Amino acid sequence: MRTTITIDDHLLEELKKRAARAGTTVSRLIEDAVRSTLGPSQAAPKRDFRLVTFGGTGRFTDVDLDKTSRLLEHDDISRFSDH
């Protein structure tokens, strides 16, 4: 987004020099300075998370994870075939 700001001439010259040395733009330097001033965004507070599990071995006995391509093919056929 474009905007106009009033800035001291000496400060602008220093910004231009620093941008040239850093291989970046004056706009990028100003954006970085504003981000730094604003600090990290206020994320929503984290809530406790509880994973609900059910007993057993934790895996399906009919699923062979070494043959995933067959599982994916079966899934595609059941999802996209006309039956």
mmCIF file of the N, C-alpha and C atoms, coordinates in Angstrom:
data_MODEL
# 
_entry.id   MODEL 
# 
loop_
_atom_site.group_PDB 
_atom_site.id 
_atom_site.type_symbol 
_atom_site.label_atom_id 
_atom_site.label_alt_id 
_atom_site.label_comp_id 
_atom_site.label_asym_id 
_atom_site.label_entity_id 
_atom_site.label_seq_id 
_atom_site.pdbx_PDB_ins_code 
_atom_site.Cartn_x 
_atom_site.Cartn_y 
_atom_site.Cartn_z 
_atom_site.occupancy 
_atom_site.B_iso_or_equiv 
_atom_site.pdbx_formal_charge 
_atom_site.auth_seq_id 
_atom_site.auth_comp_id 
_atom_site.auth_asym_id 
_atom_site.auth_atom_id 
_atom_site.pdbx_PDB_model_num 
ATOM 1   N N  . MET A 1 1  ? 0.844   -1.169  0.000   1.00 0.00 ? 1  MET A N  1 
ATOM 2   C CA . MET A 1 1  ? 0.000   0.000   0.000   1.00 0.00 ? 1  MET A CA 1 
ATOM 3   C C  . MET A 1 1  ? 0.891   1.234   0.000   1.00 0.00 ? 1  MET A C  1 
ATOM 4   N N  . ARG A 1 2  ? 0.539   2.164   -0.825  1.00 0.00 ? 2  ARG A N  1 
ATOM 5   C CA . ARG A 1 2  ? 1.314   3.397   -0.884  1.00 0.00 ? 2  ARG A CA 1 
ATOM 6   C C  . ARG A 1 2  ? 0.754   4.396   0.113   1.00 0.00 ? 2  ARG A C  1 
ATOM 7   N N  . THR A 1 3  ? 1.662   5.151   0.718   1.00 0.00 ? 3  THR A N  1 
ATOM 8   C CA . THR A 1 3  ? 1.259   6.217   1.625   1.00 0.00 ? 3  THR A CA 1 
ATOM 9   C C  . THR A 1 3  ? 2.331   7.296   1.595   1.00 0.00 ? 3  THR A C  1 
ATOM 10  N N  . THR A 1 4  ? 2.033   8.438   2.138   1.00 0.00 ? 4  THR A N  1 
ATOM 11  C CA . THR A 1 4  ? 2.983   9.548   2.175   1.00 0.00 ? 4  THR A CA 1 
ATOM 12  C C  . THR A 1 4  ? 3.294   9.870   3.626   1.00 0.00 ? 4  THR A C  1 
ATOM 13  N N  . ILE A 1 5  ? 4.585   10.033  3.914   1.00 0.00 ? 5  ILE A N  1 
ATOM 14  C CA . ILE A 1 5  ? 4.993   10.442  5.256   1.00 0.00 ? 5  ILE A CA 1 
ATOM 15  C C  . ILE A 1 5  ? 5.923   11.638  5.133   1.00 0.00 ? 5  ILE A C  1 
ATOM 16  N N  . THR A 1 6  ? 5.965   12.444  6.167   1.00 0.00 ? 6  THR A N  1 
ATOM 17  C CA . THR A 1 6  ? 6.904   13.561  6.232   1.00 0.00 ? 6  THR A CA 1 
ATOM 18  C C  . THR A 1 6  ? 8.069   13.105  7.095   1.00 0.00 ? 6  THR A C  1 
ATOM 19  N N  . ILE A 1 7  ? 9.283   13.244  6.538   1.00 0.00 ? 7  ILE A N  1 
ATOM 20  C CA . ILE A 1 7  ? 10.467  12.748  7.237   1.00 0.00 ? 7  ILE A CA 1 
ATOM 21  C C  . ILE A 1 7  ? 11.590  13.772  7.095   1.00 0.00 ? 7  ILE A C  1 
ATOM 22  N N  . ASP A 1 8  ? 12.383  13.920  8.102   1.00 0.00 ? 8  ASP A N  1 
ATOM 23  C CA . ASP A 1 8  ? 13.510  14.845  8.098   1.00 0.00 ? 8  ASP A CA 1 
ATOM 24  C C  . ASP A 1 8  ? 14.452  14.513  6.933   1.00 0.00 ? 8  ASP A C  1 
ATOM 25  N N  . ASP A 1 9  ? 14.918  15.544  6.229   1.00 0.00 ? 9  ASP A N  1 
ATOM 26  C CA . ASP A 1 9  ? 15.788  15.345  5.066   1.00 0.00 ? 9  ASP A CA 1 
ATOM 27  C C  . ASP A 1 9  ? 17.048  14.562  5.415   1.00 0.00 ? 9  ASP A C  1 
ATOM 28  N N  . HIS A 1 10 ? 17.670  14.907  6.535   1.00 0.00 ? 10 HIS A N  1 
ATOM 29  C CA . HIS A 1 10 ? 18.899  14.221  6.944   1.00 0.00 ? 10 HIS A CA 1 
ATOM 30  C C  . HIS A 1 10 ? 18.617  12.737  7.211   1.00 0.00 ? 10 HIS A C  1 
ATOM 31  N N  . LEU A 1 11 ? 17.496  12.469  7.872   1.00 0.00 ? 11 LEU A N  1 
ATOM 32  C CA . LEU A 1 11 ? 17.124  11.084  8.166   1.00 0.00 ? 11 LEU A CA 1 
ATOM 33  C C  . LEU A 1 11 ? 16.873  10.301  6.875   1.00 0.00 ? 11 LEU A C  1 
ATOM 34  N N  . LEU A 1 12 ? 16.226  10.925  5.913   1.00 0.00 ? 12 LEU A N  1 
ATOM 35  C CA . LEU A 1 12 ? 15.974  10.257  4.635   1.00 0.00 ? 12 LEU A CA 1 
ATOM 36  C C  . LEU A 1 12 ? 17.281  9.934   3.921   1.00 0.00 ? 12 LEU A C  1 
ATOM 37  N N  . GLU A 1 13 ? 18.228  10.845  3.947   1.00 0.00 ? 13 GLU A N  1 
ATOM 38  C CA . GLU A 1 13 ? 19.527  10.584  3.317   1.00 0.00 ? 13 GLU A CA 1 
ATOM 39  C C  . GLU A 1 13 ? 20.230  9.408   3.987   1.00 0.00 ? 13 GLU A C  1 
ATOM 40  N N  . GLU A 1 14 ? 20.165  9.356   5.314   1.00 0.00 ? 14 GLU A N  1 
ATOM 41  C CA . GLU A 1 14 ? 20.769  8.225   6.030   1.00 0.00 ? 14 GLU A CA 1 
ATOM 42  C C  . GLU A 1 14 ? 20.073  6.917   5.669   1.00 0.00 ? 14 GLU A C  1 
ATOM 43  N N  . LEU A 1 15 ? 18.751  6.969   5.549   1.00 0.00 ? 15 LEU A N  1 
ATOM 44  C CA . LEU A 1 15 ? 18.007  5.769   5.147   1.00 0.00 ? 15 LEU A CA 1 
ATOM 45  C C  . LEU A 1 15 ? 18.420  5.301   3.754   1.00 0.00 ? 15 LEU A C  1 
ATOM 46  N N  . LYS A 1 16 ? 18.566  6.236   2.830   1.00 0.00 ? 16 LYS A N  1 
ATOM 47  C CA . LYS A 1 16 ? 18.970  5.882   1.467   1.00 0.00 ? 16 LYS A CA 1 
ATOM 48  C C  . LYS A 1 16 ? 20.350  5.237   1.453   1.00 0.00 ? 16 LYS A C  1 
ATOM 49  N N  . LYS A 1 17 ? 21.275  5.801   2.228   1.00 0.00 ? 17 LYS A N  1 
ATOM 50  C CA . LYS A 1 17 ? 22.630  5.235   2.288   1.00 0.00 ? 17 LYS A CA 1 
ATOM 51  C C  . LYS A 1 17 ? 22.605  3.824   2.874   1.00 0.00 ? 17 LYS A C  1 
ATOM 52  N N  . ARG A 1 18 ? 21.867  3.663   3.963   1.00 0.00 ? 18 ARG A N  1 
ATOM 53  C CA . ARG A 1 18 ? 21.805  2.346   4.605   1.00 0.00 ? 18 ARG A CA 1 
ATOM 54  C C  . ARG A 1 18 ? 21.129  1.323   3.684   1.00 0.00 ? 18 ARG A C  1 
ATOM 55  N N  . ALA A 1 19 ? 20.086  1.738   2.997   1.00 0.00 ? 19 ALA A N  1 
ATOM 56  C CA . ALA A 1 19 ? 19.402  0.831   2.074   1.00 0.00 ? 19 ALA A CA 1 
ATOM 57  C C  . ALA A 1 19 ? 20.345  0.394   0.959   1.00 0.00 ? 19 ALA A C  1 
ATOM 58  N N  . ALA A 1 20 ? 21.122  1.339   0.443   1.00 0.00 ? 20 ALA A N  1 
ATOM 59  C CA . ALA A 1 20 ? 22.075  1.009   -0.623  1.00 0.00 ? 20 ALA A CA 1 
ATOM 60  C C  . ALA A 1 20 ? 23.129  0.028   -0.118  1.00 0.00 ? 20 ALA A C  1 
ATOM 61  N N  . ARG A 1 21 ? 23.656  0.266   1.079   1.00 0.00 ? 21 ARG A N  1 
ATOM 62  C CA . ARG A 1 21 ? 24.664  -0.644  1.645   1.00 0.00 ? 21 ARG A CA 1 
ATOM 63  C C  . ARG A 1 21 ? 24.082  -2.034  1.890   1.00 0.00 ? 21 ARG A C  1 
ATOM 64  N N  . ALA A 1 22 ? 22.832  -2.090  2.312   1.00 0.00 ? 22 ALA A N  1 
ATOM 65  C CA . ALA A 1 22 ? 22.203  -3.370  2.640   1.00 0.00 ? 22 ALA A CA 1 
ATOM 66  C C  . ALA A 1 22 ? 21.600  -4.055  1.420   1.00 0.00 ? 22 ALA A C  1 
ATOM 67  N N  . GLY A 1 23 ? 21.587  -3.350  0.291   1.00 0.00 ? 23 GLY A N  1 
ATOM 68  C CA . GLY A 1 23 ? 21.003  -3.934  -0.917  1.00 0.00 ? 23 GLY A CA 1 
ATOM 69  C C  . GLY A 1 23 ? 19.494  -4.093  -0.805  1.00 0.00 ? 23 GLY A C  1 
ATOM 70  N N  . THR A 1 24 ? 18.855  -3.129  -0.174  1.00 0.00 ? 24 THR A N  1 
ATOM 71  C CA . THR A 1 24 ? 17.405  -3.185  -0.002  1.00 0.00 ? 24 THR A CA 1 
ATOM 72  C C  . THR A 1 24 ? 16.822  -1.824  -0.344  1.00 0.00 ? 24 THR A C  1 
ATOM 73  N N  . THR A 1 25 ? 15.574  -1.627  -0.047  1.00 0.00 ? 25 THR A N  1 
ATOM 74  C CA . THR A 1 25 ? 14.919  -0.359  -0.371  1.00 0.00 ? 25 THR A CA 1 
ATOM 75  C C  . THR A 1 25 ? 14.638  0.431   0.900   1.00 0.00 ? 25 THR A C  1 
ATOM 76  N N  . VAL A 1 26 ? 14.429  1.732   0.711   1.00 0.00 ? 26 VAL A N  1 
ATOM 77  C CA . VAL A 1 26 ? 14.046  2.588   1.828   1.00 0.00 ? 26 VAL A CA 1 
ATOM 78  C C  . VAL A 1 26 ? 12.710  2.108   2.396   1.00 0.00 ? 26 VAL A C  1 
ATOM 79  N N  . SER A 1 27 ? 11.803  1.741   1.526   1.00 0.00 ? 27 SER A N  1 
ATOM 80  C CA . SER A 1 27 ? 10.501  1.243   1.984   1.00 0.00 ? 27 SER A CA 1 
ATOM 81  C C  . SER A 1 27 ? 10.658  0.033   2.886   1.00 0.00 ? 27 SER A C  1 
ATOM 82  N N  . ARG A 1 28 ? 11.531  -0.880  2.503   1.00 0.00 ? 28 ARG A N  1 
ATOM 83  C CA . ARG A 1 28 ? 11.737  -2.092  3.304   1.00 0.00 ? 28 ARG A CA 1 
ATOM 84  C C  . ARG A 1 28 ? 12.322  -1.740  4.671   1.00 0.00 ? 28 ARG A C  1 
ATOM 85  N N  . LEU A 1 29 ? 13.272  -0.799  4.700   1.00 0.00 ? 29 LEU A N  1 
ATOM 86  C CA . LEU A 1 29 ? 13.840  -0.375  5.982   1.00 0.00 ? 29 LEU A CA 1 
ATOM 87  C C  . LEU A 1 29 ? 12.777  0.247   6.887   1.00 0.00 ? 29 LEU A C  1 
ATOM 88  N N  . ILE A 1 30 ? 11.919  1.065   6.302   1.00 0.00 ? 30 ILE A N  1 
ATOM 89  C CA . ILE A 1 30 ? 10.856  1.688   7.092   1.00 0.00 ? 30 ILE A CA 1 
ATOM 90  C C  . ILE A 1 30 ? 9.879   0.628   7.598   1.00 0.00 ? 30 ILE A C  1 
ATOM 91  N N  . GLU A 1 31 ? 9.505   -0.327  6.727   1.00 0.00 ? 31 GLU A N  1 
ATOM 92  C CA . GLU A 1 31 ? 8.613   -1.413  7.156   1.00 0.00 ? 31 GLU A CA 1 
ATOM 93  C C  . GLU A 1 31 ? 9.220   -2.187  8.321   1.00 0.00 ? 31 GLU A C  1 
ATOM 94  N N  . ASP A 1 32 ? 10.506  -2.517  8.203   1.00 0.00 ? 32 ASP A N  1 
ATOM 95  C CA . ASP A 1 32 ? 11.182  -3.260  9.272   1.00 0.00 ? 32 ASP A CA 1 
ATOM 96  C C  . ASP A 1 32 ? 11.192  -2.470  10.580  1.00 0.00 ? 32 ASP A C  1 
ATOM 97  N N  . ALA A 1 33 ? 11.432  -1.158  10.478  1.00 0.00 ? 33 ALA A N  1 
ATOM 98  C CA . ALA A 1 33 ? 11.458  -0.321  11.680  1.00 0.00 ? 33 ALA A CA 1 
ATOM 99  C C  . ALA A 1 33 ? 10.078  -0.259  12.332  1.00 0.00 ? 33 ALA A C  1 
ATOM 100 N N  . VAL A 1 34 ? 9.045   -0.151  11.522  1.00 0.00 ? 34 VAL A N  1 
ATOM 101 C CA . VAL A 1 34 ? 7.685   -0.101  12.067  1.00 0.00 ? 34 VAL A CA 1 
ATOM 102 C C  . VAL A 1 34 ? 7.335   -1.436  12.722  1.00 0.00 ? 34 VAL A C  1 
ATOM 103 N N  . ARG A 1 35 ? 7.673   -2.541  12.042  1.00 0.00 ? 35 ARG A N  1 
ATOM 104 C CA . ARG A 1 35 ? 7.412   -3.863  12.630  1.00 0.00 ? 35 ARG A CA 1 
ATOM 105 C C  . ARG A 1 35 ? 8.134   -4.016  13.968  1.00 0.00 ? 35 ARG A C  1 
ATOM 106 N N  . SER A 1 36 ? 9.368   -3.569  14.005  1.00 0.00 ? 36 SER A N  1 
ATOM 107 C CA . SER A 1 36 ? 10.151  -3.669  15.233  1.00 0.00 ? 36 SER A CA 1 
ATOM 108 C C  . SER A 1 36 ? 9.531   -2.838  16.350  1.00 0.00 ? 36 SER A C  1 
ATOM 109 N N  . THR A 1 37 ? 9.036   -1.669  15.997  1.00 0.00 ? 37 THR A N  1 
ATOM 110 C CA . THR A 1 37 ? 8.413   -0.792  16.982  1.00 0.00 ? 37 THR A CA 1 
ATOM 111 C C  . THR A 1 37 ? 7.101   -1.375  17.499  1.00 0.00 ? 37 THR A C  1 
ATOM 112 N N  . LEU A 1 38 ? 6.326   -1.970  16.601  1.00 0.00 ? 38 LEU A N  1 
ATOM 113 C CA . LEU A 1 38 ? 5.040   -2.532  17.007  1.00 0.00 ? 38 LEU A CA 1 
ATOM 114 C C  . LEU A 1 38 ? 5.205   -3.811  17.817  1.00 0.00 ? 38 LEU A C  1 
ATOM 115 N N  . GLY A 1 39 ? 6.302   -4.505  17.616  1.00 0.00 ? 39 GLY A N  1 
ATOM 116 C CA . GLY A 1 39 ? 6.544   -5.745  18.354  1.00 0.00 ? 39 GLY A CA 1 
ATOM 117 C C  . GLY A 1 39 ? 5.772   -6.903  17.761  1.00 0.00 ? 39 GLY A C  1 
ATOM 118 N N  . PRO A 1 40 ? 5.898   -8.049  18.399  1.00 0.00 ? 40 PRO A N  1 
ATOM 119 C CA . PRO A 1 40 ? 5.207   -9.230  17.880  1.00 0.00 ? 40 PRO A CA 1 
ATOM 120 C C  . PRO A 1 40 ? 3.696   -9.062  17.982  1.00 0.00 ? 40 PRO A C  1 
ATOM 121 N N  . SER A 1 41 ? 3.005   -9.673  17.035  1.00 0.00 ? 41 SER A N  1 
ATOM 122 C CA . SER A 1 41 ? 1.552   -9.569  17.042  1.00 0.00 ? 41 SER A CA 1 
ATOM 123 C C  . SER A 1 41 ? 0.988   -10.296 18.254  1.00 0.00 ? 41 SER A C  1 
ATOM 124 N N  . GLN A 1 42 ? -0.126  -9.835  18.689  1.00 0.00 ? 42 GLN A N  1 
ATOM 125 C CA . GLN A 1 42 ? -0.771  -10.423 19.856  1.00 0.00 ? 42 GLN A CA 1 
ATOM 126 C C  . GLN A 1 42 ? -1.547  -11.661 19.424  1.00 0.00 ? 42 GLN A C  1 
ATOM 127 N N  . ALA A 1 43 ? -0.956  -12.815 19.630  1.00 0.00 ? 43 ALA A N  1 
ATOM 128 C CA . ALA A 1 43 ? -1.620  -14.064 19.286  1.00 0.00 ? 43 ALA A CA 1 
ATOM 129 C C  . ALA A 1 43 ? -2.642  -14.400 20.366  1.00 0.00 ? 43 ALA A C  1 
ATOM 130 N N  . ALA A 1 44 ? -3.626  -15.162 19.971  1.00 0.00 ? 44 ALA A N  1 
ATOM 131 C CA . ALA A 1 44 ? -4.626  -15.603 20.939  1.00 0.00 ? 44 ALA A CA 1 
ATOM 132 C C  . ALA A 1 44 ? -3.948  -16.453 22.006  1.00 0.00 ? 44 ALA A C  1 
ATOM 133 N N  . PRO A 1 45 ? -4.375  -16.310 23.235  1.00 0.00 ? 45 PRO A N  1 
ATOM 134 C CA . PRO A 1 45 ? -3.751  -17.110 24.298  1.00 0.00 ? 45 PRO A CA 1 
ATOM 135 C C  . PRO A 1 45 ? -3.923  -18.601 24.016  1.00 0.00 ? 45 PRO A C  1 
ATOM 136 N N  . LYS A 1 46 ? -2.879  -19.351 24.304  1.00 0.00 ? 46 LYS A N  1 
ATOM 137 C CA . LYS A 1 46 ? -2.928  -20.789 24.050  1.00 0.00 ? 46 LYS A CA 1 
ATOM 138 C C  . LYS A 1 46 ? -3.795  -21.458 25.102  1.00 0.00 ? 46 LYS A C  1 
ATOM 139 N N  . ARG A 1 47 ? -4.600  -22.384 24.630  1.00 0.00 ? 47 ARG A N  1 
ATOM 140 C CA . ARG A 1 47 ? -5.434  -23.155 25.538  1.00 0.00 ? 47 ARG A CA 1 
ATOM 141 C C  . ARG A 1 47 ? -4.823  -24.533 25.713  1.00 0.00 ? 47 ARG A C  1 
ATOM 142 N N  . ASP A 1 48 ? -5.082  -25.119 26.851  1.00 0.00 ? 48 ASP A N  1 
ATOM 143 C CA . ASP A 1 48 ? -4.610  -26.477 27.081  1.00 0.00 ? 48 ASP A CA 1 
ATOM 144 C C  . ASP A 1 48 ? -5.247  -27.412 26.062  1.00 0.00 ? 48 ASP A C  1 
ATOM 145 N N  . PHE A 1 49 ? -4.496  -28.398 25.655  1.00 0.00 ? 49 PHE A N  1 
ATOM 146 C CA . PHE A 1 49 ? -4.956  -29.356 24.665  1.00 0.00 ? 49 PHE A CA 1 
ATOM 147 C C  . PHE A 1 49 ? -4.856  -30.746 25.264  1.00 0.00 ? 49 PHE A C  1 
ATOM 148 N N  . ARG A 1 50 ? -5.930  -31.486 25.158  1.00 0.00 ? 50 ARG A N  1 
ATOM 149 C CA . ARG A 1 50 ? -5.929  -32.849 25.671  1.00 0.00 ? 50 ARG A CA 1 
ATOM 150 C C  . ARG A 1 50 ? -6.270  -33.786 24.531  1.00 0.00 ? 50 ARG A C  1 
ATOM 151 N N  . LEU A 1 51 ? -5.380  -34.696 24.229  1.00 0.00 ? 51 LEU A N  1 
ATOM 152 C CA . LEU A 1 51 ? -5.595  -35.664 23.166  1.00 0.00 ? 51 LEU A CA 1 
ATOM 153 C C  . LEU A 1 51 ? -6.397  -36.829 23.722  1.00 0.00 ? 51 LEU A C  1 
ATOM 154 N N  . VAL A 1 52 ? -7.546  -37.049 23.109  1.00 0.00 ? 52 VAL A N  1 
ATOM 155 C CA . VAL A 1 52 ? -8.396  -38.148 23.542  1.00 0.00 ? 52 VAL A CA 1 
ATOM 156 C C  . VAL A 1 52 ? -7.967  -39.398 22.796  1.00 0.00 ? 52 VAL A C  1 
ATOM 157 N N  . THR A 1 53 ? -7.660  -40.433 23.522  1.00 0.00 ? 53 THR A N  1 
ATOM 158 C CA . THR A 1 53 ? -7.252  -41.694 22.902  1.00 0.00 ? 53 THR A CA 1 
ATOM 159 C C  . THR A 1 53 ? -8.170  -42.810 23.364  1.00 0.00 ? 53 THR A C  1 
ATOM 160 N N  . PHE A 1 54 ? -8.141  -43.868 22.625  1.00 0.00 ? 54 PHE A N  1 
ATOM 161 C CA . PHE A 1 54 ? -8.925  -45.046 22.951  1.00 0.00 ? 54 PHE A CA 1 
ATOM 162 C C  . PHE A 1 54 ? -7.963  -46.214 23.034  1.00 0.00 ? 54 PHE A C  1 
ATOM 163 N N  . GLY A 1 55 ? -8.178  -47.123 23.934  1.00 0.00 ? 55 GLY A N  1 
ATOM 164 C CA . GLY A 1 55 ? -7.277  -48.247 24.164  1.00 0.00 ? 55 GLY A CA 1 
ATOM 165 C C  . GLY A 1 55 ? -6.916  -49.015 22.904  1.00 0.00 ? 55 GLY A C  1 
ATOM 166 N N  . GLY A 1 56 ? -6.156  -50.032 23.046  1.00 0.00 ? 56 GLY A N  1 
ATOM 167 C CA . GLY A 1 56 ? -5.750  -50.858 21.923  1.00 0.00 ? 56 GLY A CA 1 
ATOM 168 C C  . GLY A 1 56 ? -4.309  -50.613 21.555  1.00 0.00 ? 56 GLY A C  1 
ATOM 169 N N  . THR A 1 57 ? -3.924  -51.160 20.411  1.00 0.00 ? 57 THR A N  1 
ATOM 170 C CA . THR A 1 57 ? -2.530  -51.073 19.988  1.00 0.00 ? 57 THR A CA 1 
ATOM 171 C C  . THR A 1 57 ? -2.223  -49.780 19.260  1.00 0.00 ? 57 THR A C  1 
ATOM 172 N N  . GLY A 1 58 ? -3.269  -49.044 18.864  1.00 0.00 ? 58 GLY A N  1 
ATOM 173 C CA . GLY A 1 58 ? -3.029  -47.785 18.186  1.00 0.00 ? 58 GLY A CA 1 
ATOM 174 C C  . GLY A 1 58 ? -2.912  -47.893 16.683  1.00 0.00 ? 58 GLY A C  1 
ATOM 175 N N  . ARG A 1 59 ? -3.162  -49.079 16.126  1.00 0.00 ? 59 ARG A N  1 
ATOM 176 C CA . ARG A 1 59 ? -3.120  -49.197 14.668  1.00 0.00 ? 59 ARG A CA 1 
ATOM 177 C C  . ARG A 1 59 ? -4.165  -50.191 14.221  1.00 0.00 ? 59 ARG A C  1 
ATOM 178 N N  . PHE A 1 60 ? -4.556  -50.052 12.956  1.00 0.00 ? 60 PHE A N  1 
ATOM 179 C CA . PHE A 1 60 ? -5.494  -50.993 12.369  1.00 0.00 ? 60 PHE A CA 1 
ATOM 180 C C  . PHE A 1 60 ? -4.714  -52.198 11.877  1.00 0.00 ? 60 PHE A C  1 
ATOM 181 N N  . THR A 1 61 ? -5.191  -53.367 12.175  1.00 0.00 ? 61 THR A N  1 
ATOM 182 C CA . THR A 1 61 ? -4.455  -54.568 11.761  1.00 0.00 ? 61 THR A CA 1 
ATOM 183 C C  . THR A 1 61 ? -4.541  -54.799 10.264  1.00 0.00 ? 61 THR A C  1 
ATOM 184 N N  . ASP A 1 62 ? -5.562  -54.228 9.581   1.00 0.00 ? 62 ASP A N  1 
ATOM 185 C CA . ASP A 1 62 ? -5.711  -54.436 8.140   1.00 0.00 ? 62 ASP A CA 1 
ATOM 186 C C  . ASP A 1 62 ? -4.880  -53.459 7.321   1.00 0.00 ? 62 ASP A C  1 
ATOM 187 N N  . VAL A 1 63 ? -4.169  -52.548 7.939   1.00 0.00 ? 63 VAL A N  1 
ATOM 188 C CA . VAL A 1 63 ? -3.423  -51.520 7.222   1.00 0.00 ? 63 VAL A CA 1 
ATOM 189 C C  . VAL A 1 63 ? -1.938  -51.834 7.272   1.00 0.00 ? 63 VAL A C  1 
ATOM 190 N N  . ASP A 1 64 ? -1.347  -52.003 6.066   1.00 0.00 ? 64 ASP A N  1 
ATOM 191 C CA . ASP A 1 64 ? 0.096   -52.216 5.957   1.00 0.00 ? 64 ASP A CA 1 
ATOM 192 C C  . ASP A 1 64 ? 0.703   -50.902 5.482   1.00 0.00 ? 64 ASP A C  1 
ATOM 193 N N  . LEU A 1 65 ? 1.338   -50.178 6.372   1.00 0.00 ? 65 LEU A N  1 
ATOM 194 C CA . LEU A 1 65 ? 1.862   -48.854 6.031   1.00 0.00 ? 65 LEU A CA 1 
ATOM 195 C C  . LEU A 1 65 ? 2.990   -48.907 5.016   1.00 0.00 ? 65 LEU A C  1 
ATOM 196 N N  . ASP A 1 66 ? 3.549   -50.077 4.763   1.00 0.00 ? 66 ASP A N  1 
ATOM 197 C CA . ASP A 1 66 ? 4.582   -50.209 3.743   1.00 0.00 ? 66 ASP A CA 1 
ATOM 198 C C  . ASP A 1 66 ? 3.986   -50.246 2.345   1.00 0.00 ? 66 ASP A C  1 
ATOM 199 N N  . LYS A 1 67 ? 2.675   -50.349 2.239   1.00 0.00 ? 67 LYS A N  1 
ATOM 200 C CA . LYS A 1 67 ? 2.020   -50.432 0.929   1.00 0.00 ? 67 LYS A CA 1 
ATOM 201 C C  . LYS A 1 67 ? 1.007   -49.299 0.785   1.00 0.00 ? 67 LYS A C  1 
ATOM 202 N N  . THR A 1 68 ? 1.469   -48.100 0.995   1.00 0.00 ? 68 THR A N  1 
ATOM 203 C CA . THR A 1 68 ? 0.565   -46.948 0.984   1.00 0.00 ? 68 THR A CA 1 
ATOM 204 C C  . THR A 1 68 ? -0.007  -46.652 -0.390  1.00 0.00 ? 68 THR A C  1 
ATOM 205 N N  . SER A 1 69 ? 0.724   -46.954 -1.458  1.00 0.00 ? 69 SER A N  1 
ATOM 206 C CA . SER A 1 69 ? 0.194   -46.666 -2.793  1.00 0.00 ? 69 SER A CA 1 
ATOM 207 C C  . SER A 1 69 ? -1.067  -47.471 -3.053  1.00 0.00 ? 69 SER A C  1 
ATOM 208 N N  . ARG A 1 70 ? -1.121  -48.687 -2.560  1.00 0.00 ? 70 ARG A N  1 
ATOM 209 C CA . ARG A 1 70 ? -2.317  -49.506 -2.727  1.00 0.00 ? 70 ARG A CA 1 
ATOM 210 C C  . ARG A 1 70 ? -3.469  -48.901 -1.923  1.00 0.00 ? 70 ARG A C  1 
ATOM 211 N N  . LEU A 1 71 ? -3.167  -48.399 -0.733  1.00 0.00 ? 71 LEU A N  1 
ATOM 212 C CA . LEU A 1 71 ? -4.203  -47.759 0.074   1.00 0.00 ? 71 LEU A CA 1 
ATOM 213 C C  . LEU A 1 71 ? -4.742  -46.502 -0.609  1.00 0.00 ? 71 LEU A C  1 
ATOM 214 N N  . LEU A 1 72 ? -3.841  -45.708 -1.170  1.00 0.00 ? 72 LEU A N  1 
ATOM 215 C CA . LEU A 1 72 ? -4.261  -44.491 -1.868  1.00 0.00 ? 72 LEU A CA 1 
ATOM 216 C C  . LEU A 1 72 ? -5.085  -44.818 -3.099  1.00 0.00 ? 72 LEU A C  1 
ATOM 217 N N  . GLU A 1 73 ? -4.675  -45.834 -3.839  1.00 0.00 ? 73 GLU A N  1 
ATOM 218 C CA . GLU A 1 73 ? -5.420  -46.251 -5.025  1.00 0.00 ? 73 GLU A CA 1 
ATOM 219 C C  . GLU A 1 73 ? -6.817  -46.718 -4.622  1.00 0.00 ? 73 GLU A C  1 
ATOM 220 N N  . HIS A 1 74 ? -6.900  -47.532 -3.588  1.00 0.00 ? 74 HIS A N  1 
ATOM 221 C CA . HIS A 1 74 ? -8.197  -48.011 -3.106  1.00 0.00 ? 74 HIS A CA 1 
ATOM 222 C C  . HIS A 1 74 ? -9.078  -46.834 -2.685  1.00 0.00 ? 74 HIS A C  1 
ATOM 223 N N  . ASP A 1 75 ? -8.496  -45.861 -2.010  1.00 0.00 ? 75 ASP A N  1 
ATOM 224 C CA . ASP A 1 75 ? -9.237  -44.681 -1.584  1.00 0.00 ? 75 ASP A CA 1 
ATOM 225 C C  . ASP A 1 75 ? -9.759  -43.905 -2.783  1.00 0.00 ? 75 ASP A C  1 
ATOM 226 N N  . ASP A 1 76 ? -8.910  -43.717 -3.814  1.00 0.00 ? 76 ASP A N  1 
ATOM 227 C CA . ASP A 1 76 ? -9.334  -43.006 -5.023  1.00 0.00 ? 76 ASP A CA 1 
ATOM 228 C C  . ASP A 1 76 ? -10.458 -43.744 -5.734  1.00 0.00 ? 76 ASP A C  1 
ATOM 229 N N  . ILE A 1 77 ? -10.323 -45.058 -5.859  1.00 0.00 ? 77 ILE A N  1 
ATOM 230 C CA . ILE A 1 77 ? -11.346 -45.844 -6.551  1.00 0.00 ? 77 ILE A CA 1 
ATOM 231 C C  . ILE A 1 77 ? -12.676 -45.741 -5.817  1.00 0.00 ? 77 ILE A C  1 
ATOM 232 N N  . SER A 1 78 ? -12.634 -45.884 -4.505  1.00 0.00 ? 78 SER A N  1 
ATOM 233 C CA . SER A 1 78 ? -13.889 -45.824 -3.751  1.00 0.00 ? 78 SER A CA 1 
ATOM 234 C C  . SER A 1 78 ? -14.493 -44.420 -3.771  1.00 0.00 ? 78 SER A C  1 
ATOM 235 N N  . ARG A 1 79 ? -13.663 -43.399 -3.862  1.00 0.00 ? 79 ARG A N  1 
ATOM 236 C CA . ARG A 1 79 ? -14.165 -42.032 -3.839  1.00 0.00 ? 79 ARG A CA 1 
ATOM 237 C C  . ARG A 1 79 ? -14.681 -41.573 -5.200  1.00 0.00 ? 79 ARG A C  1 
ATOM 238 N N  . PHE A 1 80 ? -14.005 -41.977 -6.289  1.00 0.00 ? 80 PHE A N  1 
ATOM 239 C CA . PHE A 1 80 ? -14.313 -41.407 -7.594  1.00 0.00 ? 80 PHE A CA 1 
ATOM 240 C C  . PHE A 1 80 ? -14.997 -42.362 -8.559  1.00 0.00 ? 80 PHE A C  1 
ATOM 241 N N  . SER A 1 81 ? -15.156 -43.603 -8.213  1.00 0.00 ? 81 SER A N  1 
ATOM 242 C CA . SER A 1 81 ? -15.781 -44.541 -9.148  1.00 0.00 ? 81 SER A CA 1 
ATOM 243 C C  . SER A 1 81 ? -17.295 -44.397 -9.104  1.00 0.00 ? 81 SER A C  1 
ATOM 244 N N  . ASP A 1 82 ? -17.923 -44.784 -10.198 1.00 0.00 ? 82 ASP A N  1 
ATOM 245 C CA . ASP A 1 82 ? -19.391 -44.768 -10.272 1.00 0.00 ? 82 ASP A CA 1 
ATOM 246 C C  . ASP A 1 82 ? -19.905 -46.095 -9.746  1.00 0.00 ? 82 ASP A C  1 
ATOM 247 N N  . HIS A 1 83 ? -20.393 -46.105 -8.539  1.00 0.00 ? 83 HIS A N  1 
ATOM 248 C CA . HIS A 1 83 ? -20.946 -47.344 -7.997  1.00 0.00 ? 83 HIS A CA 1 
ATOM 249 C C  . HIS A 1 83 ? -22.302 -47.144 -7.405  1.00 0.00 ? 83 HIS A C  1 
# 
